[in-house]
Amino acid sequence: MPKYISAKEFRKRFPEVSEDLKRWGEIVVLKRSKPLFKVVPIEESPFDLLDRSAASQDNAQPDLQEISLIVHKLREIS
């Protein structure tokens, strides 16, 4: 479950963010009670999945199973 904090608190507690990420998994930063952005560990980022799949694939013939896995992961995050 994500941790919700205000933008002001995020700025104040920025040095502790890495510890909070280990504890909570993700942090949602709010501004005026509306989500502004989300901080997630890089291992869980969809961009990390795309980078790894691009590095391991032959560009001439993409691996459809890997593409399917990435799409499913992106849908879970959204």
BELCOR-V236425 format. One record per run of one state. SS is the DSSP state (~ for helix, > for strand, _ for the rest). FROM is the first residue (numbers start at 1). LEN is the number of residues. If there is no record, write none. Layout:
# BELCOR-V236425
SS	FROM	LEN
SS	FROM	LEN
This chain:
# BELCOR-V236425
_	1	2
>	3	4
~	7	6
_	13	1
~	14	11
_	25	1
>	26	6
_	32	2
>	34	7
_	41	1
~	42	3
_	45	1
~	46	11
_	57	1
>	58	1
_	59	2
>	61	1
_	62	2
~	64	14
_	78	1
